[in-house]
Structure formats: structure tokens, C-alpha cells
Amino acid sequence: MKAERESLQSNLLPPPTGELLHRSYLLRLWRSNVNGEWRASLQSVQSGERHMFADIDSLLAFLVEQSQPQRRGNG
């Protein structure tokens, strides 16, 4: 059990490159009326930062962007 807990904790630490291994969000979906378009918000579990989306396509585009490897500048 102890080794399992230590393994889980080590998976939560960022790798030496500083890139996150995972991101966790609280997702909220709602409609302003019965025929309205779905709206969404994501709240980061790590930072509490909230992102608002006017439609599902915007939400999905954000998630795709977040799943891409971080690009680093040359200085």
C-alpha cells in the first residue's frame, strides 16, 4: 500500500522539463433555454482558474490546445 501511494504521488509531480503530466478540470454545461446552444465552463482544479465557452466547439478547441506538447522558445 505504501509503495502504491508513493507511486501515485510521484506521478503527480511535474517532470524535470516542467511540463504537466495531467490537467484536471471541473466541467459545467448548461443551456440558457430549451432551444439554446450548450455553453460550458472549465475550472482548473490546480489553480482555480475558470475558462468560459459560448459553445461546445470552443470548449473542444481549448481542450485540444491544452493536450498539445508545450512549445518552448529559443531564449
Backbone torsions as a table, in degrees:
resi	resn	phi	psi	omega
1	MET	NA	-42.0	-179.3
2	LYS	-63.9	-44.7	178.9
3	ALA	-62.6	-38.0	178.3
4	GLU	-63.7	-42.5	179.2
5	ARG	-65.8	-42.1	178.8
6	GLU	-65.2	-38.2	177.6
7	SER	-63.6	-43.2	178.7
8	LEU	-62.6	-43.9	179.9
9	GLN	-64.0	-39.6	-179.5
10	SER	-68.0	-28.5	177.3
11	ASN	-71.4	-19.8	-179.1
12	LEU	-86.8	-16.2	-179.8
13	LEU	-77.8	142.9	177.8
14	PRO	-68.3	146.0	177.6
15	PRO	-68.2	168.2	-178.3
16	PRO	-55.8	-25.7	-179.3
17	THR	-73.3	-13.9	-178.7
18	GLY	87.7	-3.5	179.9
19	GLU	-78.1	137.1	-179.9
20	LEU	-68.7	142.4	176.2
21	LEU	-85.5	-23.7	179.2
22	HIS	-154.3	161.7	173.4
23	ARG	-134.0	138.8	179.2
24	SER	-122.0	135.1	-179.2
25	TYR	-134.3	148.3	166.6
26	LEU	-93.9	121.6	-177.6
27	LEU	-101.0	131.7	173.6
28	ARG	-123.2	133.3	177.4
29	LEU	-125.0	140.3	177.5
30	TRP	-158.0	164.0	173.2
31	ARG	-121.4	143.3	178.6
32	SER	-77.2	-23.0	173.8
33	ASN	-156.2	175.5	-174.3
34	VAL	-57.4	-39.5	-178.4
35	ASN	-97.1	3.0	-176.6
36	GLY	-73.3	161.0	178.0
37	GLU	-76.6	147.0	177.2
38	TRP	-65.5	137.2	173.7
39	ARG	-116.1	163.0	-176.1
40	ALA	-148.9	157.1	167.9
41	SER	-138.8	147.8	173.2
42	LEU	-122.3	133.1	175.1
43	GLN	-119.0	123.9	179.8
44	SER	-65.6	128.5	176.6
45	VAL	-69.2	-36.3	-177.2
46	GLN	-69.5	-48.0	-171.6
47	SER	-108.6	-19.2	-175.0
48	GLY	84.3	-5.0	179.8
49	GLU	-61.9	137.5	-178.1
50	ARG	-113.5	138.3	176.8
51	HIS	-119.6	131.6	-178.7
52	MET	-109.6	143.1	-177.4
53	PHE	-133.2	131.7	-179.0
54	ALA	-77.4	-17.7	-179.4
55	ASP	-157.0	167.6	-177.0
56	ILE	-66.8	-35.3	179.0
57	ASP	-59.8	-40.3	178.2
58	SER	-65.7	-40.1	177.0
59	LEU	-60.4	-49.0	-178.6
60	LEU	-63.7	-39.7	178.0
61	ALA	-61.3	-41.2	177.8
62	PHE	-62.1	-45.4	-179.0
63	LEU	-64.4	-39.5	176.7
64	VAL	-62.1	-45.5	179.2
65	GLU	-59.8	-42.8	-179.2
66	GLN	-67.1	-24.0	-177.7
67	SER	-87.4	-6.1	179.7
68	GLN	-78.4	148.4	175.8
69	PRO	-59.9	145.0	179.0
70	GLN	-67.7	135.6	176.5
71	ARG	-94.5	135.7	-178.7
72	ARG	-109.4	139.8	176.5
73	GLY	-77.7	170.2	179.7
74	ASN	-93.5	25.1	175.5
75	GLY	127.2	NA	NA
